[in-house]
């Protein structure tokens, strides 16, 4: 049970991390396009 909860927490952290990196990538992309 505890192991399962730990796994869920890990998945949630991973999802938050990937969403954050996608947001950063989008900001970076917009910055490149607006500079041209």
KANOR-V920874 format. One record per residue. SS is DSSP state (A for helix, B for strand, O for the rest). OMEGA is omega in whole degrees, -180 to 180 (NA if undefined). D_LAST is the distance of its C-alpha to the last C-alpha in Angstrom with 2 decimals. Layout:
<<SS;OMEGA;D_LAST> <SS;OMEGA;D_LAST>>
This chain:
<<O;179;53.40> <A;179;51.80> <A;-180;50.09> <A;180;48.66> <A;179;47.31> <A;179;45.69> <A;179;44.01> <A;179;42.72> <A;179;41.32> <A;179;39.55> <A;-179;38.02> <A;178;36.89> <A;180;35.28> <A;179;33.52> <A;178;32.23> <A;-179;30.94> <A;-178;29.24> <A;177;27.50> <A;178;26.40> <A;-179;25.02> <A;176;23.08> <A;178;21.67> <A;178;20.56> <A;179;18.95> <A;180;17.17> <A;178;15.87> <A;179;14.68> <A;179;12.96> <A;180;11.30> <A;180;10.20> <A;179;8.94> <A;-178;6.77> <A;-179;5.50> <A;180;5.48> <A;-179;3.82> <O;NA;0.00>>
